[in-house]
Amino acid sequence: MIETIRDRNDLVSLVSEYLALKKSGQNYTGLCPFHSEKTPSFVVSPVKQIFHCFGCDVGGNVFQFLMKIEGFSFPEALERLAEKGGVPLPASSPRRGEGPAVREADQIYQLNEAVAAYLHKNLLEKPEAARATAYLKERGIDAETINAFSIGFALPRRDDLLKHFGKTFPVSLLEKAGLVSKKSGEGPSSGEADYFDRFRNRVIFPIRTLQGKVVGFGGRVLDDALPKYLNTPETAVYTKGKHLFALDQAKKKGARSLIIVEGYFDAIMAHQAGVHNVVATLGTSLTEDHLQLIRRIAEKVTLIFDPDDAGVRAALRTAPLFIEKEIAAEVVSLPSGEDPDLFLRKNGKGPFLKRVSEGKTLIDFAISKFIEASPLKSIDDKIKVIKETFPLLEKLKNKIEQSHYLKALSEELGIEEESLRAEFSKEATKKKGAPFPKNLTKAPSAPKPDLPQDEENIATFLLQGQLDPSALTNRIDLEDFTDPRIKRVLSHFWDDQTGWRRPSGRLDAVEETEETRALVTRLSVREIWRDIEDVGQTAADSISRLRAKRVQRKSGEIQKRLKLAEKGGDLSLVKSLQQEILVLKKSRVI
């Protein structure tokens, strides 16, 4: 059953739901979702259906990938993949009963999908939605876009969702999903009468994960009620600092860069205009979780914040995060009083993209704003700008970039470059002993291979099918491999009775230890053509050297025994041991 479920789920397709992959030879590569990195080191093999990250040394198959990225146990991953692959699980199989949090999350996803469809149908069919339809038309949103984003309408009733979905879902689940709220001052619940709909008389925007699941909703009011925009509260599946509106749409269109805006209509209007790489924050500043999500698919980011003071502050708050995560980011300023939605409606796609192309790097933007905010009439004014800028420059890992911005800053402030550099070096030296910033996630260093080269070569060739196990028969045995990690992997190719053989099963089995699995995946996707021209000759040489090492080890052991026999005067044993050494010399020169 496990084999069937694994075979029904293509690993490349599964991984592509979470991050962008690029074809690279026979494999696919991308930025690892499990640690921060700038250069892709995450490899997926479509042939072997395994993945390995050469940055953090994590590897496995579809089960391990889903378990690690979703935090599932094996039974949870098994059921999820069985569902995706259309494989019915027998009643006796391990179910998700062991994971109530995951089961609740699945129920909320199911409920949210049903609610999104119902609210969308409301907008298209209910007479009460006439005002909402008129409002969307007034905002320039066409029917195709309404369908693409499943825009909906929450009726102006206190209990519409409650009555409609309370028949098929527990009221407690509606509350946990953030769809209904409990009346204030109520004690223990006595039924539906204690609750009311959270979203009423609002245009509704479903908020989706990167994989397209509905995690929550945003609602724009149509009357004078406050707040103007209302989002789902945090639930088991929704955290506003972890999601970006329209990211699923951008990924579907194959976006390799992202434009980040602040509002639903900003993002929706951009997509309608044909700019499909625009996403929106959800009433919160960008967070580390956002950046971890962004870096899965984007190589470059452009930020478009409102051109007011709050927008500027938001951009400046964001700068350190992007620098620390080494994500290339620029900032675009729109004319005063305009947001992307309005700008696109007035000017269209071309001028919008031209503005985007004129964006400033985050540090250029920050320097310009620090300078704009200062009168620069005294040296104290200039020192203030320097003190505001230095923390950003210190976060840059590239010394050339640091040098570029120090030169630009000296020119802007009219300060000698040499003096500015000396001050920067002094400040940096002071902080060298400071602890690593808590908010910066360092990429874990993968363990050094430190495997015996010949043993690694043979294991690699066997795992990649470049060497038949029979080629080792009567030449070397499993005991000739000295590294215990290699020996554990090669034990799959060895039978104590018959010797070397092909493994009966796949080596990415779920029961493998994490260390062994990581070694299997690393050697299985290692691009041997990069450093080995002739596999056959390299294999023959490695086998010969391992054979010679075995002879040397045995010879050393016999020599020790020979000395003891000579010392003890055991002539019969001396003669026997000398004969063993002669046989070894005939089998291999020592």
DOTINU-274882 format. One record per residue (C-alpha): residue in three letters; x, y, z; residue number from 1. Coordinates in pm, whole numbers. Layout:
   bakol        u        v        w   tormar
     ala        X        Y        Z      NUM
...
***
This chain:
   bakol        u        v        w   tormar
     met        0        0        0        1
     ile      278      244       91        2
     glu      453      170     -241        3
     thr      127      234     -430        4
     ile       70      567     -255        5
     arg      429      673     -320        6
     asp      406      576     -687        7
     arg       79      771     -729        8
     asn      237     1096     -607        9
     asp      500     1258     -828       10
     leu      760     1428     -610       11
     val      834     1705     -861       12
     ser      465     1798     -871       13
     leu      436     1790     -492       14
     val      747     2002     -434       15
     ser      633     2247     -705       16
     glu      327     2323     -491       17
     tyr      560     2474     -234       18
     leu      851     2624     -428       19
     ala      967     2708     -779       20
     leu     1186     2448     -950       21
     lys     1412     2484    -1252       22
     lys     1522     2202    -1481       23
     ser     1893     2131    -1438       24
     gly     2016     1836    -1641       25
     gln     1818     1530    -1539       26
     asn     1709     1691    -1211       27
     tyr     1530     2001    -1085       28
     thr     1674     2261     -851       29
     gly     1531     2533     -629       30
     leu     1585     2731     -310       31
     cys     1557     2501       -9       32
     pro     1233     2558      187       33
     phe     1397     2431      506       34
     his     1673     2691      546       35
     ser     1767     3035      414       36
     glu     1993     3040      111       37
     lys     2062     3260     -188       38
     thr     2200     2999     -428       39
     pro     1975     2697     -497       40
     ser     2107     2380     -338       41
     phe     1780     2184     -322       42
     val     1772     1904     -583       43
     val     1476     1687     -687       44
     ser     1528     1374     -897       45
     pro     1221     1289    -1109       46
     val     1370      951    -1198       47
     lys     1448      838     -843       48
     gln     1163     1039     -686       49
     ile     1387     1171     -408       50
     phe     1508     1514     -297       51
     his     1826     1632     -130       52
     cys     1947     1969       -7       53
     phe     2323     2007      -29       54
     gly     2297     2310      200       55
     cys     2134     2153      509       56
     asp     2182     1783      421       57
     val     1813     1692      435       58
     gly     1674     1434      196       59
     gly     1399     1182      138       60
     asn     1097     1092      -72       61
     val      741     1227     -100       62
     phe      658     1116      254       63
     gln      958     1285      416       64
     phe      906     1604      215       65
     leu      543     1639      322       66
     met      624     1545      682       67
     lys      899     1806      705       68
     ile      729     2094      527       69
     glu      386     2048      689       70
     gly      502     1911     1024       71
     phe      304     1590      972       72
     ser      362     1254     1135       73
     phe      403      961      896       74
     pro       38      846      932       75
     glu      -76     1203      856       76
     ala      144     1225      547       77
     leu       31      880      437       78
     glu     -336      975      451       79
     arg     -282     1311      278       80
     leu      -88     1149       -8       81
     ala     -336      863      -32       82
     glu     -610     1121      -80       83
     lys     -407     1308     -342       84
     gly     -323      988     -525       85
     gly     -675      846     -510       86
     val     -570      543     -306       87
     pro     -834      422      -54       88
     leu     -688      342      286       89
     pro     -813       31      469       90
     ala     -984       91      801       91
     ser     -693      -74      984       92
     ser     -431      164      842       93
     pro     -283      440     1063       94
     arg     -521      737     1051       95
     arg     -487     1097     1150       96
     gly     -665     1027     1475       97
     glu     -318     1065     1627       98
     gly     -311     1429     1514       99
     pro     -626     1619     1622      100
     ala     -474     1956     1528      101
     val     -420     1836     1170      102
     arg     -770     1689     1158      103
     glu     -919     2020     1275      104
     ala     -715     2210     1017      105
     asp     -847     1983      741      106
     gln    -1204     2045      857      107
     ile    -1148     2421      851      108
     tyr    -1003     2400      500      109
     gln    -1309     2202      390      110
     leu    -1543     2454      552      111
     asn    -1359     2752      403      112
     glu    -1378     2605       53      113
     ala    -1753     2557       89      114
     val    -1799     2909      227      115
     ala    -1592     3064      -54      116
     ala    -1807     2888     -315      117
     tyr    -2129     2993     -137      118
     leu    -2028     3360     -106      119
     his    -1916     3371     -470      120
     lys    -2254     3231     -573      121
     asn    -2421     3498     -357      122
     leu    -2247     3772     -554      123
     leu    -2347     3623     -888      124
     glu    -2708     3529     -807      125
     lys    -2858     3697     -500      126
     pro    -3065     4016     -548      127
     glu    -2914     4156     -226      128
     ala    -2574     4155     -403      129
     ala    -2676     4429     -648      130
     arg    -2495     4696     -448      131
     ala    -2182     4482     -424      132
     thr    -2190     4416     -799      133
     ala    -2228     4787     -866      134
     tyr    -1942     4867     -629      135
     leu    -1707     4623     -805      136
     lys    -1805     4764    -1143      137
     glu    -1737     5113    -1011      138
     arg    -1392     4992     -903      139
     gly    -1329     4862    -1255      140
     ile    -1337     4491    -1170      141
     asp    -1471     4281    -1458      142
     ala    -1657     3948    -1453      143
     glu    -1352     3743    -1554      144
     thr    -1153     3881    -1261      145
     ile    -1442     3823    -1020      146
     asn    -1439     3456    -1122      147
     ala    -1058     3425    -1120      148
     phe    -1039     3545     -759      149
     ser    -1372     3387     -651      150
     ile    -1482     3725     -516      151
     gly    -1798     3687     -311      152
     phe    -2056     3871     -108      153
     ala    -2165     3823      253      154
     leu    -2535     3900      286      155
     pro    -2644     4179      525      156
     arg    -2787     3930      773      157
     arg    -2662     3843     1120      158
     asp    -2690     3469     1077      159
     asp    -2678     3377      708      160
     leu    -2358     3170      725      161
     leu    -2458     3035     1062      162
     lys    -2791     2902      933      163
     his    -2655     2778      600      164
     phe    -2348     2593      730      165
     gly    -2464     2517     1084      166
     lys    -2661     2227      936      167
     thr    -2352     2046      803      168
     phe    -2071     2175     1027      169
     pro    -2059     2214     1406      170
     val    -2108     2573     1521      171
     ser    -1787     2534     1721      172
     leu    -1599     2473     1394      173
     leu    -1748     2789     1237      174
     glu    -1623     2979     1540      175
     lys    -1277     2821     1519      176
     ala    -1264     2915     1150      177
     gly    -1338     3278     1237      178
     leu    -1666     3281     1045      179
     val    -1894     3344     1343      180
     ser    -1844     3524     1672      181
     lys    -2001     3469     2008      182
     lys    -2227     3736     2149      183
     ser    -2053     3932     2421      184
     gly    -2156     3860     2778      185
     glu    -2281     3512     2697      186
     gly    -2192     3222     2924      187
     pro    -2157     2864     2803      188
     ser    -2307     2818     2459      189
     ser    -2663     2701     2436      190
     gly    -2675     2685     2055      191
     glu    -2677     2897     1740      192
     ala    -2865     3181     1909      193
     asp    -2546     3270     2097      194
     tyr    -2355     3344     1773      195
     phe    -2362     3582     1477      196
     asp    -2184     3604     1140      197
     arg    -1851     3784     1148      198
     phe    -1880     3894      782      199
     arg    -2195     4084      689      200
     asn    -2274     4312      396      201
     arg    -1918     4291      266      202
     val    -1746     4214      -61      203
     ile    -1542     3905       23      204
     phe    -1194     3808      -99      205
     pro    -1087     3447      -27      206
     ile     -729     3430      101      207
     arg     -541     3128      -27      208
     thr     -220     2945       46      209
     leu       55     2901     -211      210
     gln     -114     2569     -294      211
     gly     -452     2737     -346      212
     lys     -629     2629      -26      213
     val     -867     2885      127      214
     val     -729     2975      471      215
     gly     -946     3278      543      216
     phe    -1131     3580      406      217
     gly    -1100     3953      373      218
     gly    -1414     4166      358      219
     arg    -1468     4522      233      220
     val    -1770     4688      391      221
     leu    -2045     4843      174      222
     asp    -2190     5074      436      223
     asp    -2050     5296      710      224
     ala    -1963     5009      944      225
     leu    -1612     4986     1082      226
     pro    -1358     4859     1016      227
     lys    -1360     4926      644      228
     tyr    -1162     4604      586      229
     leu    -1209     4299      806      230
     asn     -996     3986      791      231
     thr    -1038     3640      937      232
     pro     -887     3630     1287      233
     glu     -597     3396     1344      234
     thr     -706     3032     1328      235
     ala     -549     2688     1309      236
     val     -482     2751      938      237
     tyr     -454     3130      910      238
     thr     -190     3367     1046      239
     lys     -188     3705      873      240
     gly      191     3734      899      241
     lys      233     3410      704      242
     his       13     3465      399      243
     leu       11     3695       99      244
     phe     -301     3763     -106      245
     ala     -281     3642     -470      246
     leu       46     3454     -420      247
     asp     -120     3139     -555      248
     gln     -224     3330     -868      249
     ala      129     3466     -917      250
     lys      277     3119     -881      251
     lys       29     2975    -1131      252
     lys      150     3229    -1386      253
     gly      510     3124    -1329      254
     ala      623     3446    -1161      255
     arg      997     3462    -1088      256
     ser      977     3809     -935      257
     leu      710     3964     -714      258
     ile      561     4309     -676      259
     ile      425     4357     -323      260
     val      142     4602     -263      261
     glu      -77     4679       37      262
     gly     -439     4622      -67      263
     tyr     -668     4360     -219      264
     phe     -779     4593     -498      265
     asp     -419     4690     -575      266
     ala     -332     4327     -641      267
     ile     -657     4241     -819      268
     met     -639     4539    -1054      269
     ala     -277     4455    -1140      270
     his     -371     4097    -1234      271
     gln     -664     4225    -1439      272
     ala     -426     4459    -1624      273
     gly     -201     4165    -1709      274
     val       63     4213    -1438      275
     his       41     3868    -1281      276
     asn      327     3881    -1032      277
     val      157     4118     -785      278
     val       70     4008     -428      279
     ala      -66     4199     -127      280
     thr        3     4200      243      281
     leu     -294     4141      472      282
     gly     -306     4439      704      283
     thr       36     4372      850      284
     ser      399     4458      788      285
     leu      613     4209      602      286
     thr      749     3943      835      287
     glu     1026     3682      827      288
     asp      758     3422      750      289
     his      652     3628      449      290
     leu     1009     3642      324      291
     gln     1054     3269      373      292
     leu      742     3222      159      293
     ile      852     3477     -102      294
     arg     1197     3328     -152      295
     arg     1046     2996     -255      296
     ile      936     3143     -586      297
     ala     1090     3490     -627      298
     glu     1444     3594     -714      299
     lys     1361     3965     -695      300
     val     1100     4174     -512      301
     thr      961     4520     -578      302
     leu      778     4698     -296      303
     ile      506     4951     -367      304
     phe      387     5112      -45      305
     asp      153     5408      -16      306
     pro      355     5729      -73      307
     asp      261     5871      266      308
     asp      470     5869      585      309
     ala      325     5535      694      310
     gly      426     5378      362      311
     val      779     5513      392      312
     arg      809     5380      747      313
     ala      685     5040      630      314
     ala      953     5027      361      315
     leu     1226     5126      607      316
     arg     1110     4863      858      317
     thr     1125     4602      584      318
     ala     1476     4686      461      319
     pro     1674     4492      727      320
     leu     1471     4176      668      321
     phe     1538     4172      294      322
     ile     1908     4248      344      323
     glu     1946     3974      603      324
     lys     1766     3719      386      325
     glu     1973     3830       83      326
     ile     1664     3888     -131      327
     ala     1712     4154     -398      328
     ala     1447     4419     -334      329
     glu     1359     4760     -476      330
     val     1109     5027     -375      331
     val      880     5211     -615      332
     ser      719     5544     -531      333
     leu      390     5642     -696      334
     pro      261     5999     -730      335
     ser      123     6150     -411      336
     gly     -232     6038     -339      337
     glu     -222     5738     -573      338
     asp     -207     5368     -497      339
     pro     -143     5090     -754      340
     asp     -516     5038     -808      341
     leu     -577     5403     -897      342
     phe     -255     5437    -1095      343
     leu     -339     5133    -1309      344
     arg     -693     5252    -1376      345
     lys     -567     5595    -1481      346
     asn     -254     5495    -1673      347
     gly     -265     5126    -1760      348
     lys      -10     4845    -1763      349
     gly      271     5012    -1962      350
     pro      328     5317    -1740      351
     phe      290     5096    -1432      352
     leu      565     4860    -1546      353
     lys      781     5160    -1637      354
     arg      747     5286    -1280      355
     val      839     4941    -1153      356
     ser     1152     4939    -1369      357
     glu     1260     5269    -1212      358
     gly     1259     5137     -856      359
     lys     1541     5217     -614      360
     thr     1725     4955     -415      361
     leu     1611     4940      -55      362
     ile     1933     5099       68      363
     asp     1923     5376     -193      364
     phe     1564     5441      -92      365
     ala     1651     5441      278      366
     ile     1945     5681      231      367
     ser     1729     5918       24      368
     lys     1456     5919      290      369
     phe     1702     5967      577      370
     ile     1846     6265      390      371
     glu     1502     6407      301      372
     ala     1407     6397      669      373
     ser     1716     6595      774      374
     pro     1793     6965      719      375
     leu     2163     6873      677      376
     lys     2260     7214      813      377
     ser     2513     7091     1065      378
     ile     2759     6807     1116      379
     asp     2521     6669     1379      380
     asp     2252     6637     1112      381
     lys     2492     6443      890      382
     ile     2605     6220     1176      383
     lys     2239     6135     1245      384
     val     2195     6022      883      385
     ile     2515     5818      904      386
     lys     2400     5648     1224      387
     glu     2068     5560     1062      388
     thr     2239     5418      752      389
     phe     2528     5222      903      390
     pro     2310     4944     1058      391
     leu     2175     4862      711      392
     leu     2519     4859      551      393
     glu     2654     4637      829      394
     lys     2399     4371      739      395
     leu     2528     4348      381      396
     lys     2738     4036      338      397
     asn     2891     4156       11      398
     lys     3186     4389       74      399
     ile     3161     4534     -277      400
     glu     2804     4642     -206      401
     gln     2915     4796      122      402
     ser     3189     4989      -56      403
     his     2945     5114     -322      404
     tyr     2700     5253      -68      405
     leu     2970     5408      149      406
     lys     3095     5597     -153      407
     ala     2742     5707     -247      408
     leu     2673     5820      112      409
     ser     2996     6022      128      410
     glu     2900     6202     -194      411
     glu     2545     6272      -75      412
     leu     2664     6415      258      413
     gly     2977     6588      130      414
     ile     3201     6394      370      415
     glu     3542     6256      277      416
     glu     3505     5895      175      417
     glu     3817     5790      366      418
     ser     3681     5935      691      419
     leu     3342     5771      642      420
     arg     3504     5432      575      421
     ala     3721     5467      886      422
     glu     3414     5541     1099      423
     phe     3226     5249      945      424
     ser     3517     5012     1017      425
     lys     3532     5137     1376      426
     glu     3160     5077     1430      427
     ala     3176     4734     1266      428
     thr     3473     4636     1487      429
     lys     3276     4732     1798      430
     lys     2996     4497     1701      431
     lys     3209     4200     1603      432
     gly     3179     4051     1947      433
     ala     2804     4110     1961      434
     pro     2578     3806     1951      435
     phe     2424     3705     1622      436
     pro     2096     3896     1566      437
     lys     1804     3690     1691      438
     asn     1586     3769     1394      439
     leu     1838     3646     1139      440
     thr     1811     3281     1043      441
     lys     2151     3148      948      442
     ala     2163     2875      691      443
     pro     2276     2559      867      444
     ser     2605     2426      735      445
     ala     2579     2081      588      446
     pro     2820     1831      741      447
     lys     3139     1793      544      448
     pro     3132     1475      337      449
     asp     3451     1340      507      450
     leu     3382      999      354      451
     pro     3663      777      225      452
     gln     3673      872     -142      453
     asp     3690      520     -286      454
     glu     3407      402      -62      455
     glu     3196      705     -156      456
     asn     3261      644     -527      457
     ile     3148      282     -516      458
     ala     2838      364     -308      459
     thr     2751      645     -550      460
     phe     2792      423     -858      461
     leu     2579      148     -706      462
     leu     2302      389     -601      463
     gln     2297      556     -942      464
     gly     2299      225    -1132      465
     gln     2639      296    -1287      466
     leu     2792      -18    -1135      467
     asp     2647     -368    -1118      468
     pro     2687     -527     -772      469
     ser     2825     -841     -941      470
     ala     3134     -638    -1037      471
     leu     3234     -650     -669      472
     thr     3192    -1027     -631      473
     asn     3512    -1213     -537      474
     arg     3696     -883     -524      475
     ile     3577     -697     -214      476
     asp     3328     -774       61      477
     leu     3104     -555      275      478
     glu     3365     -570      552      479
     asp     3614     -398      322      480
     phe     3418      -75      371      481
     thr     3539       97      686      482
     asp     3301      392      714      483
     pro     2993      283      917      484
     arg     2764      523      726      485
     ile     2867      380      390      486
     lys     2841       29      531      487
     arg     2480       91      642      488
     val     2387      204      292      489
     leu     2568      -83      118      490
     ser     2414     -340      352      491
     his     2110     -313      119      492
     phe     2331     -452     -160      493
     trp     2472     -737       50      494
     asp     2346    -1076      157      495
     asp     2546    -1274      414      496
     gln     2475    -1597      225      497
     thr     2507    -1497     -140      498
     gly     2719    -1181     -127      499
     trp     2658     -880     -351      500
     arg     2311     -840     -505      501
     arg     2064     -578     -622      502
     pro     1838     -443     -341      503
     ser     1490     -592     -338      504
     gly     1330     -260     -243      505
     arg     1387      113     -282      506
     leu     1649      267      -58      507
     asp     1438      572       28      508
     ala     1225      357      258      509
     val     1047      537      542      510
     glu     1206      318      807      511
     glu     1559      445      732      512
     thr     1728      667      988      513
     glu     1746     1033      893      514
     glu     2127     1020      868      515
     thr     2127      716      639      516
     arg     1843      857      429      517
     ala     2030     1185      382      518
     leu     2342      998      270      519
     val     2140      785       26      520
     thr     1972     1090     -128      521
     arg     2294     1292     -143      522
     leu     2489     1019     -322      523
     ser     2190      934     -544      524
     val     2162     1286     -687      525
     arg     2536     1366     -683      526
     glu     2632     1485    -1032      527
     ile     2927     1252    -1083      528
     trp     2991     1379    -1435      529
     arg     3119     1704    -1285      530
     asp     3427     1542    -1133      531
     ile     3450     1193    -1286      532
     glu     3514     1151    -1658      533
     asp     3530      769    -1677      534
     val     3301      593    -1430      535
     gly     3419      245    -1529      536
     gln     3786      323    -1477      537
     thr     3720      515    -1156      538
     ala     3519      221    -1020      539
     ala     3794      -28    -1114      540
     asp     4058      190     -950      541
     ser     3850      232     -633      542
     ile     3788     -143     -610      543
     ser     4161     -213     -654      544
     arg     4256       37     -384      545
     leu     4001     -103     -139      546
     arg     4130     -454     -214      547
     ala     4487     -336     -154      548
     lys     4384     -174      176      549
     arg     4225     -502      285      550
     val     4547     -688      204      551
     gln     4745     -426      397      552
     arg     4516     -456      699      553
     lys     4531     -836      698      554
     ser     4906     -832      646      555
     gly     4946     -597      941      556
     glu     4739     -823     1159      557
     ile     4942    -1131     1056      558
     gln     5271     -949     1116      559
     lys     5163     -872     1473      560
     arg     5071    -1235     1530      561
     leu     5399    -1346     1368      562
     lys     5605    -1138     1609      563
     leu     5422    -1287     1906      564
     ala     5471    -1640     1768      565
     glu     5844    -1581     1712      566
     lys     5876    -1436     2061      567
     gly     5699    -1739     2207      568
     gly     5905    -1986     2003      569
     asp     5599    -2141     1834      570
     leu     5776    -2254     1512      571
     ser     5470    -2429     1369      572
     leu     5259    -2113     1399      573
     val     5546    -1903     1258      574
     lys     5561    -2123      951      575
     ser     5182    -2109      905      576
     leu     5171    -1730      934      577
     gln     5460    -1690      689      578
     gln     5262    -1901      443      579
     glu     4956    -1672      486      580
     ile     5173    -1368      409      581
     leu     5301    -1540       94      582
     val     4947    -1607      -23      583
     leu     4857    -1241       33      584
     lys     5160    -1129     -167      585
     lys     5050    -1348     -456      586
     ser     4697    -1205     -446      587
     arg     4819     -846     -436      588
     val     5164     -689     -411      589
     ile     5206     -531      -64      590
***
